[in-house]
Amino acid sequence: MSGFEFKCKDIGMNCGFEVKGASSRDEMMQIVSAHAKGAHNMTTIPPDIASKVSSAIKS
């Protein structure tokens, strides 16, 4: 596998979103932030959720 991947369900969300291929953790966080804003109506990602997301990103 190349790059990083993340799935919302890995942090307990009832959501089928998954993304693969980001070249860095920072890029992945940007992608996940955009998804959270559009799909989950989150204007910002709270620190506890950001920590869960970061921990769930696989390389």
N, CA, C and O atoms as a Tinker XYZ file with bonds, in Angstrom:
   236  protein
     1  N      0.850000   -1.173000    0.000000    73     2
     2  CA     0.000000    0.000000    0.000000    64     1     3
     3  C      0.895000    1.235000    0.000000    63     2     4     5
     4  O      1.920000    1.270000    0.681000    81     3
     5  N      0.503000    2.241000   -0.765000    73     3     6
     6  CA     1.267000    3.477000   -0.754000    64     5     7
     7  C      0.448000    4.578000   -0.081000    63     6     8     9
     8  O     -0.767000    4.673000   -0.257000    81     7
     9  N      1.135000    5.389000    0.679000    73     7    10
    10  CA     0.466000    6.488000    1.347000    64     9    11
    11  C     -0.224000    6.073000    2.632000    63    10    12    13
    12  O      0.050000    5.019000    3.206000    81    11
    13  N     -1.123000    6.934000    3.061000    73    11    14
    14  CA    -1.830000    6.752000    4.315000    64    13    15
    15  C     -3.299000    6.459000    4.044000    63    14    16    17
    16  O     -3.809000    6.748000    2.962000    81    15
    17  N     -3.978000    5.879000    5.040000    73    15    18
    18  CA    -5.415000    5.633000    4.893000    64    17    19
    19  C     -6.129000    5.896000    6.208000    63    18    20    21
    20  O     -5.542000    5.827000    7.288000    81    19
    21  N     -7.430000    6.202000    6.081000    73    19    22
    22  CA    -8.273000    6.477000    7.243000    64    21    23
    23  C     -9.700000    6.056000    6.927000    63    22    24    25
    24  O    -10.162000    6.192000    5.794000    81    23
    25  N    -10.394000    5.541000    7.941000    73    23    26
    26  CA   -11.806000    5.184000    7.841000    64    25    27
    27  C    -12.534000    5.776000    9.045000    63    26    28    29
    28  O    -12.094000    5.618000   10.184000    81    27
    29  N    -13.651000    6.459000    8.787000    73    27    30
    30  CA   -14.438000    7.030000    9.894000    64    29    31
    31  C    -14.849000    5.946000   10.898000    63    30    32    33
    32  O    -14.840000    6.177000   12.107000    81    31
    33  N    -15.204000    4.776000   10.390000    73    31    34
    34  CA   -15.666000    3.724000   11.299000    64    33    35
    35  C    -14.583000    3.315000   12.299000    63    34    36    37
    36  O    -14.899000    2.786000   13.364000    81    35
    37  N    -13.302000    3.553000   11.969000    73    35    38
    38  CA   -12.221000    3.205000   12.891000    64    37    39
    39  C    -12.207000    4.072000   14.148000    63    38    40    41
    40  O    -11.545000    3.735000   15.130000    81    39
    41  N    -12.944000    5.200000   14.119000    73    39    42
    42  CA   -13.038000    6.026000   15.330000    64    41    43
    43  C    -14.454000    5.993000   15.901000    63    42    44    45
    44  O    -14.829000    6.842000   16.710000    81    43
    45  N    -15.230000    5.006000   15.471000    73    43    46
    46  CA   -16.553000    4.794000   16.041000    64    45    47
    47  C    -17.679000    5.556000   15.373000    63    46    48    49
    48  O    -18.793000    5.594000   15.895000    81    47
    49  N    -17.412000    6.161000   14.232000    73    47    50
    50  CA   -18.455000    6.901000   13.517000    64    49    51
    51  C    -19.281000    5.924000   12.680000    63    50    52    53
    52  O    -18.749000    4.957000   12.134000    81    51
    53  N    -20.570000    6.184000   12.586000    73    51    54
    54  CA   -21.455000    5.390000   11.734000    64    53    55
    55  C    -21.416000    6.019000   10.341000    63    54    56    57
    56  O    -22.366000    6.670000    9.908000    81    55
    57  N    -20.301000    5.809000    9.655000    73    55    58
    58  CA   -20.032000    6.483000    8.390000    64    57    59
    59  C    -19.131000    5.591000    7.545000    63    58    60    61
    60  O    -18.163000    5.024000    8.051000    81    59
    61  N    -19.444000    5.469000    6.276000    73    59    62
    62  CA   -18.672000    4.616000    5.385000    64    61    63
    63  C    -17.496000    5.305000    4.718000    63    62    64    65
    64  O    -16.850000    4.721000    3.849000    81    63
    65  N    -17.207000    6.550000    5.116000    73    63    66
    66  CA   -16.108000    7.288000    4.491000    64    65    67
    67  C    -14.776000    6.609000    4.744000    63    66    68    69
    68  O    -14.456000    6.236000    5.872000    81    67
    69  N    -14.001000    6.454000    3.674000    73    67    70
    70  CA   -12.621000    6.014000    3.810000    64    69    71
    71  C    -11.806000    6.651000    2.704000    63    70    72    73
    72  O    -12.301000    6.881000    1.601000    81    71
    73  N    -10.561000    6.930000    3.009000    73    71    74
    74  CA    -9.670000    7.565000    2.046000    64    73    75
    75  C     -8.319000    6.873000    2.115000    63    74    76    77
    76  O     -7.832000    6.525000    3.191000    81    75
    77  N     -7.724000    6.680000    0.944000    73    75    78
    78  CA    -6.408000    6.036000    0.855000    64    77    79
    79  C     -5.525000    6.848000   -0.068000    63    78    80    81
    80  O     -6.006000    7.510000   -0.988000    81    79
    81  N     -4.230000    6.793000    0.187000    73    79    82
    82  CA    -3.280000    7.359000   -0.745000    64    81    83
    83  C     -2.716000    8.723000   -0.408000    63    82    84    85
    84  O     -1.875000    9.232000   -1.150000    81    83
    85  N     -3.147000    9.333000    0.680000    73    83    86
    86  CA    -2.565000   10.626000    1.052000    64    85    87
    87  C     -1.066000   10.441000    1.262000    63    86    88    89
    88  O     -0.621000    9.397000    1.739000    81    87
    89  N     -0.296000   11.456000    0.904000    73    87    90
    90  CA     1.163000   11.326000    0.959000    64    89    91
    91  C      1.759000   11.652000    2.327000    63    90    92    93
    92  O      2.930000   11.364000    2.577000    81    91
    93  N      0.953000   12.257000    3.221000    73    91    94
    94  CA     1.453000   12.597000    4.554000    64    93    95
    95  C      0.294000   12.620000    5.548000    63    94    96    97
    96  O     -0.873000   12.658000    5.160000    81    95
    97  N      0.637000   12.596000    6.829000    73    95    98
    98  CA    -0.393000   12.704000    7.868000    64    97    99
    99  C     -1.089000   14.064000    7.785000    63    98   100   101
   100  O     -2.301000   14.159000    7.983000    81    99
   101  N     -0.320000   15.112000    7.493000    73    99   102
   102  CA    -0.910000   16.451000    7.374000    64   101   103
   103  C     -1.924000   16.494000    6.237000    63   102   104   105
   104  O     -3.010000   17.052000    6.393000    81   103
   105  N     -1.572000   15.904000    5.090000    73   103   106
   106  CA    -2.515000   15.860000    3.975000    64   105   107
   107  C     -3.762000   15.078000    4.367000    63   106   108   109
   108  O     -4.877000   15.476000    4.029000    81   107
   109  N     -3.582000   13.973000    5.075000    73   107   110
   110  CA    -4.725000   13.166000    5.500000    64   109   111
   111  C     -5.616000   13.964000    6.450000    63   110   112   113
   112  O     -6.841000   13.904000    6.336000    81   111
   113  N     -5.030000   14.702000    7.376000    73   111   114
   114  CA    -5.824000   15.497000    8.308000    64   113   115
   115  C     -6.622000   16.571000    7.555000    63   114   116   117
   116  O     -7.753000   16.873000    7.935000    81   115
   117  N     -6.056000   17.143000    6.507000    73   115   118
   118  CA    -6.784000   18.125000    5.706000    64   117   119
   119  C     -7.977000   17.485000    5.010000    63   118   120   121
   120  O     -9.063000   18.063000    4.971000    81   119
   121  N     -7.776000   16.291000    4.460000    73   119   122
   122  CA    -8.854000   15.574000    3.776000    64   121   123
   123  C     -9.957000   15.215000    4.773000    63   122   124   125
   124  O    -11.140000   15.414000    4.497000    81   123
   125  N     -9.565000   14.688000    5.925000    73   123   126
   126  CA   -10.533000   14.287000    6.949000    64   125   127
   127  C    -11.270000   15.518000    7.488000    63   126   128   129
   128  O    -12.472000   15.451000    7.744000    81   127
   129  N    -10.569000   16.629000    7.661000    73   127   130
   130  CA   -11.213000   17.864000    8.131000    64   129   131
   131  C    -12.283000   18.325000    7.144000    63   130   132   133
   132  O    -13.373000   18.728000    7.550000    81   131
   133  N    -11.974000   18.268000    5.853000    73   131   134
   134  CA   -12.955000   18.670000    4.837000    64   133   135
   135  C    -14.160000   17.736000    4.862000    63   134   136   137
   136  O    -15.298000   18.185000    4.726000    81   135
   137  N    -13.916000   16.441000    5.035000    73   135   138
   138  CA   -15.010000   15.470000    5.126000    64   137   139
   139  C    -15.861000   15.746000    6.362000    63   138   140   141
   140  O    -17.090000   15.744000    6.284000    81   139
   141  N    -15.215000   15.983000    7.501000    73   139   142
   142  CA   -15.944000   16.231000    8.751000    64   141   143
   143  C    -16.832000   17.466000    8.623000    63   142   144   145
   144  O    -17.955000   17.478000    9.127000    81   143
   145  N    -16.338000   18.492000    7.958000    73   143   146
   146  CA   -17.114000   19.714000    7.775000    64   145   147
   147  C    -18.328000   19.458000    6.894000    63   146   148   149
   148  O    -19.438000   19.872000    7.229000    81   147
   149  N    -18.124000   18.779000    5.770000    73   147   150
   150  CA   -19.210000   18.561000    4.830000    64   149   151
   151  C    -20.202000   17.493000    5.245000    63   150   152   153
   152  O    -21.409000   17.679000    5.093000    81   151
   153  N    -19.719000   16.385000    5.761000    73   151   154
   154  CA   -20.582000   15.240000    6.055000    64   153   155
   155  C    -21.092000   15.204000    7.488000    63   154   156   157
   156  O    -22.174000   14.679000    7.751000    81   155
   157  N    -20.322000   15.756000    8.411000    73   155   158
   158  CA   -20.677000   15.653000    9.828000    64   157   159
   159  C    -20.981000   17.021000   10.459000    63   158   160   161
   160  O    -21.161000   17.122000   11.672000    81   159
   161  N    -21.036000   18.066000    9.630000    73   159   162
   162  CA   -21.353000   19.425000   10.092000    64   161   163
   163  C    -20.445000   19.915000   11.217000    63   162   164   165
   164  O    -20.892000   20.627000   12.116000    81   163
   165  N    -19.173000   19.533000   11.163000    73   163   166
   166  CA   -18.205000   19.964000   12.169000    64   165   167
   167  C    -17.412000   21.141000   11.591000    63   166   168   169
   168  O    -16.648000   20.962000   10.643000    81   167
   169  N    -17.585000   22.334000   12.149000    73   167   170
   170  CA   -16.841000   23.484000   11.649000    64   169   171
   171  C    -15.369000   23.398000   12.047000    63   170   172   173
   172  O    -14.491000   23.885000   11.335000    81   171
   173  N    -15.116000   22.774000   13.187000    73   171   174
   174  CA   -13.743000   22.491000   13.624000    64   173   175
   175  C    -13.734000   21.075000   14.189000    63   174   176   177
   176  O    -14.770000   20.541000   14.588000    81   175
   177  N    -12.557000   20.485000   14.213000    73   175   178
   178  CA   -12.424000   19.151000   14.812000    64   177   179
   179  C    -11.903000   19.341000   16.229000    63   178   180   181
   180  O    -10.793000   19.837000   16.420000    81   179
   181  N    -12.705000   18.946000   17.236000    73   179   182
   182  CA   -12.256000   19.082000   18.629000    64   181   183
   183  C    -10.970000   18.277000   18.869000    63   182   184   185
   184  O    -10.741000   17.267000   18.205000    81   183
   185  N    -10.145000   18.716000   19.801000    73   183   186
   186  CA    -8.869000   18.036000   20.058000    64   185   187
   187  C     -9.006000   16.535000   20.334000    63   186   188   189
   188  O     -8.161000   15.756000   19.894000    81   187
   189  N    -10.053000   16.114000   21.052000    73   187   190
   190  CA   -10.188000   14.685000   21.345000    64   189   191
   191  C    -10.471000   13.885000   20.070000    63   190   192   193
   192  O     -9.977000   12.767000   19.921000    81   191
   193  N    -11.261000   14.448000   19.154000    73   191   194
   194  CA   -11.542000   13.769000   17.891000    64   193   195
   195  C    -10.298000   13.786000   17.003000    63   194   196   197
   196  O     -9.986000   12.789000   16.350000    81   195
   197  N     -9.592000   14.908000   16.976000    73   195   198
   198  CA    -8.362000   15.003000   16.184000    64   197   199
   199  C     -7.356000   13.949000   16.639000    63   198   200   201
   200  O     -6.666000   13.346000   15.817000    81   199
   201  N     -7.278000   13.734000   17.939000    73   199   202
   202  CA    -6.370000   12.719000   18.476000    64   201   203
   203  C     -6.788000   11.322000   18.023000    63   202   204   205
   204  O     -5.943000   10.511000   17.645000    81   203
   205  N     -8.100000   11.041000   18.062000    73   203   206
   206  CA    -8.603000    9.744000   17.601000    64   205   207
   207  C     -8.311000    9.547000   16.111000    63   206   208   209
   208  O     -7.891000    8.471000   15.685000    81   207
   209  N     -8.541000   10.601000   15.331000    73   207   210
   210  CA    -8.273000   10.527000   13.884000    64   209   211
   211  C     -6.798000   10.243000   13.652000    63   210   212   213
   212  O     -6.449000    9.349000   12.881000    81   211
   213  N     -5.939000   10.992000   14.308000    73   211   214
   214  CA    -4.492000   10.817000   14.135000    64   213   215
   215  C     -4.059000    9.400000   14.478000    63   214   216   217
   216  O     -3.233000    8.809000   13.782000    81   215
   217  N     -4.620000    8.861000   15.555000    73   215   218
   218  CA    -4.282000    7.496000   15.968000    64   217   219
   219  C     -4.791000    6.454000   14.988000    63   218   220   221
   220  O     -4.199000    5.383000   14.857000    81   219
   221  N     -5.897000    6.762000   14.289000    73   219   222
   222  CA    -6.510000    5.795000   13.377000    64   221   223
   223  C     -5.912000    5.847000   11.965000    63   222   224   225
   224  O     -6.197000    4.973000   11.147000    81   223
   225  N     -5.094000    6.850000   11.672000    73   223   226
   226  CA    -4.471000    6.919000   10.351000    64   225   227
   227  C     -3.424000    5.830000   10.262000    63   226   228   229
   228  O     -2.539000    5.726000   11.110000    81   227
   229  N     -3.536000    5.021000    9.225000    73   227   230
   230  CA    -2.598000    3.915000    9.007000    64   229   231
   231  C     -1.678000    4.255000    7.833000    63   230   232   233
   232  O     -2.071000    4.943000    6.892000    81   231
   233  N     -0.449000    3.756000    7.915000    73   231   234
   234  CA     0.473000    3.974000    6.807000    64   233   235
   235  C      0.922000    2.652000    6.228000    63   234   236
   236  O      1.706000    2.627000    5.279000    81   235
